[in-house]
Amino acid sequence: MAAMVEVRDIVNRFGAQVVHDGLDMQVREGEVFGIVGGSGSGKSVLLRTILGLHKPQGGVVLLEGQDITHRSWNELRAAKAGYGVTFQQGALYSSLTVLQNIQLPMIEHLQLPADALDALAKLKLRIVGLAEDAGAKYPAQLSGGMVKRAALARALALDPQLLFLDEPTAGLDPISAAAFDELLMALQRQLALTVVMITHDLDTIFRTCNRVGVIVDRHMISGTLAEIVDNPHPWIREYFHGERALRFGGRHGA
């Protein structure tokens, strides 16, 4: 199975603080890969590095086999059309309607008339389970779950094969989080997506992820859920077996 994302020997440091020291990660085509780690472990820094928003001090990042680490801004702009991203708080522009937010990547990368943009954006709304009238609303008029879905619609605007999600269920109640996870899994199957997500939600991890990468000691330990749950590293044991995880144990075997 081809690698959609490869991170090789990445080094990230800020002054005297070393966040990643030779970190490796590989995400295979068609899988859902979860990234977890403690506070300060550099999950967001890693995501920004993979997206080309932060240049590491060492190592390379390959997206679909192409090294994006040393590309120019124009080359990175072209690469952006190949993936979609959602951020933790949705990152929707508050002064734009939902439909206008979804259209932003289309306007940047496609040459389409206004009516085609409207039709395509409305299609994306339907794909993520939002009613067409949600398109005329502003982000402040949406519930938390609707914001997450609108952000997902924008991430899917250009029909990417690769999707990055930063804490996709953060701030949602358990029912809304479960519904979002089910939507994600349905879209992943229907659209043949490869998904990379940062999450701290154990339910989301066990519901959606094929493999997990845990950032510990400035490196990443990757494996199937069974392999990670059985890993003896103290932080991993505490995360998957500690007091915080007890309420998940009966359902997930953790």
C-alpha positions in Angstrom: 0.0 0.0 0.0 1.4 3.4 -1.1 2.5 6.0 1.5 0.4 9.2 1.3 2.4 11.0 4.0 6.0 10.3 5.0 7.9 12.2 7.7 11.6 11.3 7.9 13.9 12.2 10.7 12.2 15.5 11.4 13.8 17.9 13.9 11.9 20.9 15.3 13.4 23.1 18.0 12.6 26.5 19.4 15.7 28.0 21.0 16.9 25.5 23.6 13.7 23.5 23.5 13.8 20.4 21.2 10.3 19.4 20.3 11.0 16.6 17.8 14.4 14.9 17.5 14.5 12.6 14.5 10.7 11.9 14.4 9.5 9.4 11.7 5.9 8.8 10.6 4.2 7.1 7.7 0.6 7.2 6.7 -0.6 4.6 4.2 -3.2 5.2 1.4 -6.8 4.7 2.6 -6.2 4.6 6.3 -7.2 6.8 9.2 -4.2 7.6 11.2 -4.5 9.2 14.7 -1.8 11.3 16.3 -1.8 11.6 20.1 0.6 13.0 22.7 0.9 15.0 25.9 0.7 18.7 26.2 3.9 20.2 24.7 4.7 17.1 22.7 4.4 19.0 19.5 1.3 17.6 17.8 0.3 21.0 16.3 4.0 21.7 15.3 4.1 18.4 13.5 0.9 19.2 11.6 2.2 22.6 10.6 5.4 21.0 9.5 3.6 18.4 7.4 1.4 21.2 5.8 4.5 23.2 4.9 3.5 26.0 7.3 6.6 25.5 9.5 10.1 24.7 8.2 11.9 22.1 10.3 15.5 22.3 11.3 16.1 18.8 9.9 14.4 16.0 8.0 11.9 15.9 5.1 8.2 15.6 4.6 6.8 13.8 1.5 3.1 14.1 0.5 2.2 11.4 -2.1 5.9 10.9 -2.7 6.7 14.6 -3.3 9.2 16.4 -1.0 7.4 19.6 0.2 10.0 20.6 2.8 12.1 22.8 0.5 9.4 24.0 -1.9 8.9 27.7 -2.8 5.7 29.4 -1.7 4.2 29.1 -5.2 5.0 25.3 -5.3 3.4 24.9 -1.8 0.3 26.7 -3.0 -0.1 24.2 -5.8 0.4 21.3 -3.3 -2.3 22.7 -1.1 -4.9 21.8 -3.7 -4.2 18.1 -3.0 -5.3 18.1 0.6 -8.0 19.4 2.9 -7.5 20.7 6.5 -9.8 21.5 9.4 -8.5 23.2 12.5 -9.6 22.8 16.1 -12.0 25.8 16.3 -13.2 25.4 12.7 -11.3 28.5 11.5 -14.2 29.8 9.5 -14.1 33.4 8.5 -16.7 35.1 10.7 -17.5 37.9 8.1 -18.3 35.3 5.4 -21.4 33.1 5.1 -20.9 29.3 5.3 -21.3 29.0 1.6 -18.7 31.7 1.0 -16.3 30.0 3.4 -16.7 26.7 1.4 -16.1 28.5 -1.8 -12.7 30.1 -0.8 -10.5 27.1 -1.9 -12.5 26.9 -5.1 -12.0 30.6 -5.9 -8.2 30.2 -5.2 -7.7 27.1 -7.3 -10.5 26.8 -9.8 -11.8 29.0 -12.6 -15.5 28.6 -12.3 -18.5 31.0 -12.8 -20.5 32.1 -9.8 -23.4 29.7 -10.4 -21.1 26.7 -10.6 -19.4 27.8 -7.4 -22.8 28.0 -5.7 -23.8 24.6 -6.9 -20.6 23.0 -5.9 -20.6 24.5 -2.5 -24.2 23.4 -1.9 -23.2 19.9 -2.9 -20.5 20.0 -0.2 -23.0 21.1 2.3 -25.2 18.1 1.5 -22.2 15.8 1.7 -21.5 16.7 5.3 -25.2 16.6 6.3 -26.0 20.3 6.5 -29.2 21.7 5.1 -28.9 24.1 2.2 -30.2 27.0 4.3 -27.1 26.7 6.5 -25.1 28.1 3.6 -26.6 31.6 4.1 -25.8 31.7 7.8 -22.7 33.1 9.4 -20.4 31.0 11.6 -21.7 32.7 14.8 -25.2 31.5 14.0 -24.1 27.8 13.9 -23.9 25.2 16.7 -20.6 23.7 17.5 -21.4 20.6 15.6 -22.5 22.6 12.6 -19.3 24.6 12.6 -17.3 21.3 12.5 -19.3 20.1 9.5 -19.0 23.4 7.7 -15.3 23.3 8.2 -15.2 19.7 6.9 -17.2 20.8 3.8 -14.6 23.5 3.1 -11.8 21.0 3.6 -13.5 18.8 0.9 -14.1 21.6 -1.5 -11.5 20.5 -4.0 -12.1 16.8 -3.7 -8.8 16.0 -2.0 -7.6 12.4 -1.4 -5.8 13.5 1.8 -7.5 15.0 4.8 -5.9 16.5 7.9 -8.1 17.1 11.0 -7.0 18.9 14.1 -9.1 17.8 17.1 -12.2 17.3 15.0 -14.5 16.5 18.0 -13.1 18.9 20.5 -15.8 20.8 22.3 -18.6 18.6 21.2 -20.9 16.6 23.5 -20.6 12.8 23.2 -23.7 12.4 20.9 -22.5 15.1 18.5 -18.9 13.7 18.6 -20.2 10.2 17.8 -22.3 11.6 14.9 -19.2 13.4 13.5 -17.1 10.3 13.8 -19.8 8.3 11.9 -19.9 11.0 9.2 -16.2 10.9 8.9 -16.0 7.2 8.5 -18.8 7.2 5.9 -17.0 9.9 3.9 -13.7 8.2 4.2 -15.2 5.0 2.6 -17.3 6.8 0.0 -14.5 9.2 -1.1 -11.6 6.9 -0.6 -9.9 9.4 1.7 -6.7 9.1 3.6 -7.2 10.8 7.0 -4.6 12.1 9.4 -6.1 13.4 12.7 -4.8 14.9 15.9 -7.1 13.9 18.7 -7.2 13.4 22.4 -10.6 11.7 22.3 -10.3 8.0 23.1 -13.8 7.2 21.7 -12.8 8.9 18.4 -9.5 7.0 18.3 -11.2 3.6 18.8 -14.1 4.4 16.5 -12.2 5.7 13.6 -8.4 4.9 13.5 -6.7 2.1 11.8 -3.3 3.0 13.3 -2.1 5.5 15.9 1.1 7.5 16.3 2.0 8.5 19.8 4.6 11.4 20.2 6.7 10.6 23.3 10.3 11.6 24.1 10.5 13.7 21.0 9.9 10.7 18.7 6.8 8.8 17.5 5.8 5.3 18.3 3.3 4.0 15.7 1.2 0.9 15.4 -2.2 -0.7 15.2 -4.5 0.1 18.1 -3.8 -3.3 19.6 0.0 -2.7 19.4 -0.3 0.8 20.9 -2.6 -0.3 23.7 -0.1 -3.1 24.6 3.0 -0.8 24.4 4.9 -0.7 27.7 5.9 3.0 27.5 4.8 4.7 30.7 3.0 7.6 29.1 1.2 5.3 26.7 0.2 3.0 29.6 -1.2 6.0 31.5 -3.1 7.3 28.5 -4.7 4.1 27.5 -5.0 2.4 30.9 -4.9 5.1 33.5 -7.8 6.6 35.5 -8.7 8.9 32.7 -9.3 5.9 30.4 -11.2 3.7 32.8 -14.6 4.6 31.3 -13.4 3.5 27.9 -12.0 0.1 29.0 -15.1 -2.0 28.9 -15.9 -0.9 25.3 -12.4 -0.8 23.8 -10.5 -3.4 25.7 -7.9 -0.8 26.8 
